[in-house]
Amino acid sequence: MALDSLVIQDQLVATFGDSVSDFKQEKDIFSFEVTAANNTAVILFLKNSEELKFHFLTDLCGIHYPDNEPNRQFAIVYHMHNWYENKRIKIKAYISGENPSIKTVTNIFLSSNWMERETFDFFGINFIGHPNLKRILNMDEMVSFPMRKEFPMEDSGRTDKDDRFFGRTTTNS
């Protein structure tokens, strides 16, 4: 018998109450929100549940929402997979833009180590308890976080490219 989204929702609500919300079925992925304070408890529950069996963390990433209210300006998104039932879920935890931080899940999924480092590197989100939270792709000397929306997509000082080759024109013909 296939794992039904309502079973997942019922078990989560029974265990975590108001800490989980906004349940949706988006195509073949069941999604919901979790409070940042309960991210590790919910993920551990989903992994260890004999019925749910979400044993695989597929992805972890950050999103910047600068126009949201201050306590929801960043989100951490977790994608998990139950291989037995081929069921996928997406979990979103919103965090503050003032001091973006959330507890690490490296003690639950070792695979999250580099994903959390990359999210820190590009968004500046602190993963509390991470064993080695440092830049992974950008230079250590960098003081900004390039995936935040306040930074331009392109460096206006670049002289090594010609916009004509990228389908953009700089003058009107």
Steps between C-alpha positions, in 0.01 A plus 500: 500500500641838396586755764223758496566871559219511756675233708816713505303811589302326776813357661680833487209697644444238773868517598587867443170688504529862387871463422402358160260675263410600146471146363474481118523244227708657221499260207677190636659672802322542831616821670457674833654762727674436830605751762874555502516397867370153410683429175726229644222331700271477196776376268614241755140384544453462123822303472447269799127432463440132418204597283632814328864395426635824349858371515649717226566874503497586131575869530530794736514861382428857597266763356504874562168687522607860574144636470357265765453603860833501694455158666427330162766652273692176450383143458681170523349235275554129562404234243468147635423170330346173612651245264270217609186683388671742258346790692660846504442784743611861521542673836540876528618680814494881504762689698578859594679741270663673798704200611432213258573181688354154546614174660715271287374161384851359450449279806197345323625493139876520442425591138370839616851612595599647164145613420494706820846639427390605151187666642716684754744600227235650271236627744688553829268271694656364818439130566527470876709198601649439155841329541687711243292794379722693262493607139506216251495665154575870547824652628544514878572875473157570355283708734172482307258219423436505123159328488335763716269715293665828605798417281484564123501199271798633307803702591461840334879542502572204274702583193559145376169449322305656218123508557439451126617140534238435768202622296501846659572826328657801664391756241184554300538440128 
